[in-house]
């Protein structure tokens, strides 16, 4: 088991608080907490962030998300557990999280978003994805451990 590297939230508390403020603003999004948690969970899966994946999975469960959907999130394209609106958001999450792989061809994903979301919602979704990617990079880089508490 890897040990945490540095107490990054204490070493740079102003930067940490600034990121927390971004999250506070994003939390007031019109997207709703369940969708936001879903995309944050998916980005955390892609980035291999154990801490964020655990945290967002716990929050999804508290919001009533089923184990079936949660366990199938990584394979969302292969199952019919997600509606078209969620699929558009998950696709956009993957595009923005895997930029080196998708930076040149995201027009189709954006057009799919426009069919399901307002301009305001697209921007809020994009901020949510940008934010979780920053949190993932800090938590992965500093080896922030996930909770040891059982996940119900």
C-alpha positions, 0 to 999 in steps of 0.5 A: 500500500502506498503512503500519502506523499504530502499533506497538500491541503495543509501545505497550500491551504489558499489553493485548496480553499480556492478549489473548494470555492470552485466546488461550492459554486459548481454545487449550485449548478442547475444540473442536479447533484446526481448527474454531477456526482455521476460524471465526477465518478466517471472522471475519477475512474478514468484517472485512477483516483481511489480517493475521489472514486470512493468519495463520489461513489459514497455520495451517489449511494447516499443519493439513492444510486443503485449498485447496478448503475454504479458498478456498470458506470465504466461500461456505460456504453454497453448497458442500457442503464443510463438515459440519453442525457446521462450518456451525453454527459458521460461522453463529454466527461470522457472527451474532456478527461482524455484530452490527448486522445480526443482533443481533435474530434469533439464536435460530435460529442458537443453536438450531442450535448446541445441536444440535451443541455442548455448552454448554461448547463454545458458550461456548468458541466464542463466546469464540473469535469475540469474541477474533478480532473484537478482534484483527481490529479492532486489526490493521485499525485499526493496519494490521498487514501480512500476511506477505510469505512465500509461502503453501504 
